Amino acid sequence: MDLIAEHLERCIALATEALDAGDEPFGSVLVAADGRVLAEDRNRIIATGDPTAHPEITLARWAATHLSPAERAAATVYTSGEHCPMCSAAHGWAGVGRIMYVHSSAQLSEWLAELSVPPAPVRPIPVQDVVPGISVDGPVPGLDERMRELHRRYHAGS
């Protein structure tokens, strides 16, 4: 398995951990330019009671505190789902480089509509519309279907 696949698999594993803890299934990994994992996190909204406890926010804060601007710009955030506008803004303000996600916000919106889940309080906006010029890759066919199942499980309460 190549490093990109390993990082994306870890994101899915973190999303599964979040689901198992009763949270929405999201997980992210911050990776240095040389491929080293620098930090990782998963959704922690239920545990903290903080609706902003998204893993992408945690990683942006970690990067801003621990990395130089050049190191941040060369880093990549691998994540189970495309950043929400709040997380996109944090990513942009912190100056973190590339984003690679398993499923897009548009996909998630479609999946949730199919499950009759009410829309989120914040409109899904593509990362590039929040942070112009950022390098973004995703979705990843095959892996996105695995994330779809995790979201289905979360919203079915199982």
Kinemage of the C-alpha trace (Angstrom):
@kinemage 1
@onewidth
@group {chain A} dominant
@subgroup {mainchain}
@vectorlist {calphas} color= white
{ca met a 1} P 0.000 0.000 0.000
{ca asp a 2} L 1.385 3.431 -0.863
{ca leu a 3} L 1.622 6.268 1.661
{ca ile a 4} L -1.409 8.145 0.317
{ca ala a 5} L -3.561 5.040 0.658
{ca glu a 6} L -2.187 4.439 4.177
{ca his a 7} L -3.033 7.982 5.239
{ca leu a 8} L -6.544 7.764 3.792
{ca glu a 9} L -7.098 4.381 5.456
{ca arg a 10} L -6.035 5.949 8.765
{ca cys a 11} L -8.603 8.709 8.221
{ca ile a 12} L -11.313 6.085 7.770
{ca ala a 13} L -10.102 4.266 10.907
{ca leu a 14} L -10.268 7.538 12.874
{ca ala a 15} L -13.750 8.201 11.478
{ca thr a 16} L -14.765 4.728 12.635
{ca glu a 17} L -13.355 5.490 16.114
{ca ala a 18} L -15.450 8.666 16.170
{ca leu a 19} L -18.555 6.695 15.173
{ca asp a 20} L -17.846 4.067 17.844
{ca ala a 21} L -17.628 6.922 20.391
{ca gly a 22} L -21.044 8.229 19.290
{ca asp a 23} L -19.750 11.046 17.113
{ca glu a 24} L -20.152 11.806 13.430
{ca pro a 25} L -17.573 9.818 11.462
{ca phe a 26} L -14.767 12.196 10.557
{ca gly a 27} L -11.026 11.692 10.945
{ca ser a 28} L -7.960 13.553 9.692
{ca val a 29} L -4.177 13.167 9.536
{ca leu a 30} L -1.573 15.942 9.143
{ca val a 31} L 1.439 14.768 7.123
{ca ala a 32} L 4.792 16.495 6.583
{ca ala a 33} L 6.292 16.940 3.133
{ca asp a 34} L 8.520 13.900 3.754
{ca gly a 35} L 5.503 11.658 4.500
{ca arg a 36} L 5.811 11.619 8.301
{ca val a 37} L 2.562 11.735 10.242
{ca leu a 38} L 2.722 14.828 12.447
{ca ala a 39} L -0.683 14.731 14.137
{ca glu a 40} L -4.081 13.128 13.794
{ca asp a 41} L -7.532 13.492 15.298
{ca arg a 42} L -11.182 12.556 14.960
{ca asn a 43} L -14.477 14.266 15.654
{ca arg a 44} L -14.904 14.921 19.375
{ca ile a 45} L -18.152 16.896 19.452
{ca ile a 46} L -20.025 14.481 21.752
{ca ala a 47} L -17.132 14.078 24.208
{ca thr a 48} L -16.463 17.812 24.472
{ca gly a 49} L -19.933 19.262 23.889
{ca asp a 50} L -18.208 21.659 21.480
{ca pro a 51} L -19.781 21.716 17.993
{ca thr a 52} L -16.499 23.081 16.597
{ca ala a 53} L -14.447 20.068 17.789
{ca his a 54} L -13.703 18.942 14.233
{ca pro a 55} L -10.390 17.171 13.580
{ca glu a 56} L -9.403 19.627 10.843
{ca ile a 57} L -9.572 22.523 13.325
{ca thr a 58} L -7.373 20.602 15.769
{ca leu a 59} L -4.806 19.903 13.058
{ca ala a 60} L -4.775 23.514 11.829
{ca arg a 61} L -4.164 24.699 15.399
{ca trp a 62} L -1.458 22.079 15.917
{ca ala a 63} L 0.275 23.114 12.685
{ca ala a 64} L 0.109 26.810 13.576
{ca thr a 65} L 1.699 26.098 16.956
{ca his a 66} L 4.328 23.519 16.000
{ca leu a 67} L 5.388 24.191 12.405
{ca ser a 68} L 7.081 27.049 10.596
{ca pro a 69} L 5.124 28.760 7.814
{ca ala a 70} L 7.201 26.872 5.225
{ca glu a 71} L 6.569 23.513 6.938
{ca arg a 72} L 2.837 24.241 7.103
{ca ala a 73} L 2.723 25.180 3.431
{ca ala a 74} L 4.464 21.916 2.494
{ca ala a 75} L 2.188 19.739 4.658
{ca thr a 76} L -0.933 17.845 3.590
{ca val a 77} L -4.124 17.195 5.526
{ca tyr a 78} L -5.650 13.849 4.612
{ca thr a 79} L -9.244 13.667 5.757
{ca ser a 80} L -12.264 11.425 5.563
{ca gly a 81} L -14.538 14.223 4.355
{ca glu a 82} L -14.014 17.536 2.621
{ca his a 83} L -13.567 20.384 5.085
{ca cys a 84} L -16.633 22.353 6.142
{ca pro a 85} L -16.351 26.146 5.670
{ca met a 86} L -15.183 26.611 9.286
{ca cys a 87} L -12.400 24.050 8.877
{ca ser a 88} L -11.480 25.385 5.428
{ca ala a 89} L -11.028 28.845 6.909
{ca ala a 90} L -8.872 27.493 9.761
{ca his a 91} L -6.766 25.589 7.222
{ca gly a 92} L -6.344 28.730 5.125
{ca trp a 93} L -5.539 31.012 8.084
{ca ala a 94} L -2.956 28.522 9.359
{ca gly a 95} L -1.371 28.341 5.903
{ca val a 96} L -1.466 24.561 5.682
{ca gly a 97} L -0.821 23.217 2.178
{ca arg a 98} L -2.713 20.548 0.298
{ca ile a 99} L -5.940 18.770 1.288
{ca met a 100} L -6.870 15.265 0.166
{ca tyr a 101} L -10.322 14.005 1.130
{ca val a 102} L -12.184 10.718 0.751
{ca his a 103} L -15.659 12.187 0.137
{ca ser a 104} L -16.829 15.647 -0.843
{ca ser a 105} L -19.262 17.919 0.957
{ca ala a 106} L -21.565 17.618 -2.051
{ca gln a 107} L -21.562 13.824 -1.718
{ca leu a 108} L -22.280 14.056 2.004
{ca ser a 109} L -25.174 16.443 1.367
{ca glu a 110} L -26.656 13.978 -1.145
{ca trp a 111} L -26.238 11.037 1.235
{ca leu a 112} L -27.860 12.907 4.124
{ca ala a 113} L -30.767 14.025 1.930
{ca glu a 114} L -31.321 10.379 0.934
{ca leu a 115} L -31.492 9.556 4.660
{ca ser a 116} L -33.934 12.447 5.298
{ca val a 117} L -31.418 14.144 7.606
{ca pro a 118} L -32.099 17.896 7.934
{ca pro a 119} L -29.447 20.127 6.376
{ca ala a 120} L -26.548 21.339 8.506
{ca pro a 121} L -26.707 24.857 9.980
{ca val a 122} L -23.842 25.934 7.680
{ca arg a 123} L -24.015 25.634 3.902
{ca pro a 124} L -21.506 23.175 2.414
{ca ile a 125} L -19.026 25.202 0.374
{ca pro a 126} L -16.130 23.658 -1.566
{ca val a 127} L -12.757 24.252 0.062
{ca gln a 128} L -11.479 26.130 -3.008
{ca asp a 129} L -14.328 28.657 -2.650
{ca val a 130} L -13.187 29.435 0.900
{ca val a 131} L -9.414 29.221 0.310
{ca pro a 132} L -8.699 30.263 -3.290
{ca gly a 133} L -5.689 28.653 -4.927
{ca ile a 134} L -5.389 25.770 -2.473
{ca ser a 135} L -4.460 22.331 -3.822
{ca val a 136} L -7.342 19.930 -3.171
{ca asp a 137} L -7.794 16.308 -4.285
{ca gly a 138} L -10.838 14.095 -3.836
{ca pro a 139} L -13.156 12.315 -3.715
{ca val a 140} L -11.564 8.875 -3.826
{ca pro a 141} L -13.773 6.296 -5.589
{ca gly a 142} L -14.285 3.138 -3.540
{ca leu a 143} L -13.170 4.707 -0.294
{ca asp a 144} L -16.007 7.222 -0.549
{ca glu a 145} L -18.526 4.367 -0.442
{ca arg a 146} L -16.989 3.125 2.804
{ca met a 147} L -17.500 6.574 4.297
{ca arg a 148} L -21.064 6.629 2.980
{ca glu a 149} L -21.741 3.492 5.011
{ca leu a 150} L -20.264 5.047 8.169
{ca his a 151} L -22.525 8.093 7.766
{ca arg a 152} L -25.497 5.814 7.152
{ca arg a 153} L -24.709 3.945 10.362
{ca tyr a 154} L -24.367 7.181 12.342
{ca his a 155} L -27.693 8.567 11.174
{ca ala a 156} L -29.443 5.206 11.575
{ca gly a 157} L -28.254 5.152 15.171
{ca ser a 158} L -26.335 1.895 14.791
